[in-house]
């Protein structure tokens, strides 16, 4: 008999949980050492948003869903960092412009 191991795909939930725990660990080390002070929201959500975007681009199913939610999570994570330079309402407004454009482009691409 020839047994070959089939590669198992990691589901989104497993990877997101790993990224979440790693982010908490890095935040604890950075805060504890006093090296850098960023919002805890940024430390947790930015890597999760990036992971969600990358997962959406790699996953052939529901790409738009994961990329859009990853973008939303990442933009929310950036608000505490850029709020001194730009209003959070402007950032959310830009997000509300970008999301429908992405959805329309995907819709038109699938229809063609």
C-alpha positions as CSV (number, residue, x, y, z in Angstrom):
1,X,0.0,0.0,0.0
2,X,1.1,3.5,-0.8
3,X,0.2,6.0,1.8
4,X,0.7,9.6,0.9
5,X,-0.1,12.4,3.3
6,X,-2.5,14.8,1.8
7,X,-1.7,18.4,2.6
8,X,-4.3,19.9,4.9
9,X,-5.4,23.4,4.4
10,X,-5.5,25.6,7.4
11,X,-8.9,27.1,7.9
12,X,-9.3,30.8,8.4
13,X,-10.3,30.5,12.1
14,X,-7.1,28.5,13.0
15,X,-4.8,31.0,11.3
16,X,-6.7,34.0,12.7
17,X,-6.5,32.6,16.2
18,X,-2.8,32.0,15.8
19,X,-2.2,35.6,14.6
20,X,-4.3,36.9,17.4
21,X,-2.3,35.1,20.1
22,X,1.0,36.0,18.5
23,X,-0.1,39.7,18.3
24,X,-1.0,39.6,22.0
25,X,2.4,38.1,22.8
26,X,4.3,40.7,20.8
27,X,2.2,43.5,22.3
28,X,3.0,42.2,25.8
29,X,6.7,42.0,25.1
30,X,6.8,45.5,23.5
31,X,4.7,47.1,26.2
32,X,6.5,45.4,29.0
33,X,9.9,46.4,27.7
34,X,8.8,50.0,27.1
35,X,10.2,50.0,23.5
36,X,7.3,51.3,21.7
37,X,3.8,52.5,22.6
38,X,1.1,51.9,20.1
39,X,-2.6,51.4,20.7
40,X,-3.4,47.8,21.7
41,X,-6.1,47.9,19.1
42,X,-3.5,48.5,16.5
43,X,-1.3,45.7,17.8
44,X,-4.1,43.2,17.6
45,X,-6.1,44.3,14.5
46,X,-3.4,45.3,12.1
47,X,-1.8,41.8,11.8
48,X,-5.3,40.2,11.8
49,X,-6.4,42.5,8.9
50,X,-3.2,41.7,6.9
51,X,-3.7,38.0,7.5
52,X,-7.3,38.2,6.4
53,X,-6.3,40.1,3.2
54,X,-3.6,37.5,2.4
55,X,-5.9,34.6,3.2
56,X,-8.5,36.1,0.8
57,X,-5.9,36.5,-2.0
58,X,-4.6,32.9,-1.5
59,X,-8.0,31.3,-1.1
60,X,-9.8,30.9,-4.4
61,X,-13.2,30.9,-2.8
62,X,-14.8,34.0,-1.4
63,X,-11.8,36.2,-2.3
64,X,-13.8,39.5,-2.2
65,X,-15.3,38.7,1.1
66,X,-12.0,38.2,2.9
67,X,-10.2,41.0,1.2
68,X,-13.0,43.5,2.0
69,X,-13.1,42.4,5.6
70,X,-9.4,42.4,5.9
71,X,-9.3,46.0,4.5
72,X,-12.0,47.1,7.0
73,X,-10.1,45.5,10.0
74,X,-6.8,47.0,8.8
75,X,-8.2,50.5,8.4
76,X,-9.9,50.4,11.8
77,X,-6.5,49.3,13.2
78,X,-4.8,52.3,11.6
79,X,-7.2,54.9,13.0
80,X,-5.4,55.4,16.4
81,X,-2.1,55.9,14.6
82,X,-3.3,58.5,12.0
83,X,-5.9,60.3,14.1
84,X,-3.4,63.0,15.0
85,X,-2.9,63.8,11.3
86,X,-6.2,63.0,9.8
87,X,-9.8,62.7,11.1
88,X,-11.1,59.1,11.5
89,X,-14.2,60.2,9.7
90,X,-12.2,61.0,6.6
91,X,-10.5,57.5,6.8
92,X,-13.9,55.8,7.2
93,X,-15.2,57.9,4.3
94,X,-12.4,56.7,2.1
95,X,-13.1,53.2,3.1
96,X,-16.8,53.6,2.2
97,X,-15.7,54.8,-1.3
98,X,-13.2,52.1,-1.9
99,X,-15.4,49.1,-0.8
100,X,-18.2,49.6,-3.4
101,X,-15.6,50.3,-6.1
102,X,-13.9,47.0,-5.3
103,X,-17.3,45.2,-5.2
104,X,-18.3,46.7,-8.6
105,X,-15.0,45.8,-10.2
106,X,-15.3,42.2,-9.0
107,X,-18.9,42.0,-10.2
108,X,-18.1,43.3,-13.6
109,X,-15.0,41.0,-13.9
110,X,-17.1,37.9,-13.1
111,X,-19.9,38.9,-15.5
112,X,-17.5,39.4,-18.5
